[in-house]
């Protein structure tokens, strides 16, 4: 199971795919001319049931764009999105920022999603595919090692690919959950200061007492420096029209 901030790149069944240019990426979408009306995926046929899975932590526009492209891969689709629980994710991949309930709720509020499978399996079994009547599984084509040991091939999607039920996707550049976390870590003090100014305590942010006091001292010194600049200007000269708040002008 890997991040799904991606978009449709091509369809496993090459007879149903044609490349379309966009400003960001190349997207292969079904060629409606090759589909006979009444077949699955056409406007008059039954919806093709597509499945996309992932963790969807800190749900962002990369996730939404991926799900949009899955939903629009065929003229008539029903998009099922699986999201793994905290228990299996923390065990096999690592910690998440959001809880599983928060991640499920984010998906429920995405307009491209028709159905959310909570506590989704790490590796898709035949029973799961049959239960949800899944026609295609959407994900990027990189092999994802199976840390659970359930997939004998080593790639959690290897069997799906061999079955011809895999829709290859391409990750969206410039945005990912890891990138967002790195941005926050890189500006650690800035965001601590931000939240202290908004009334959060060091304890709530798991910040030590000394760290909290150090940042608060820096904040206070910043106010002193700003007051000095307002009073004397950058040249260090008292501004002529400045009047201290505690003094009244003589008459």
Helices and strands as residue ranges (DSSP letters): E 6-11, G 14-16, E 17-21, E 26-30, G 32-34, E 48-54, H 61-71, E 77-83, H 86-92, H 100-108, E 115-118, H 126-131, E 136-140, H 158-162, E 166-171, H 177-186, H 188-197, H 209-232
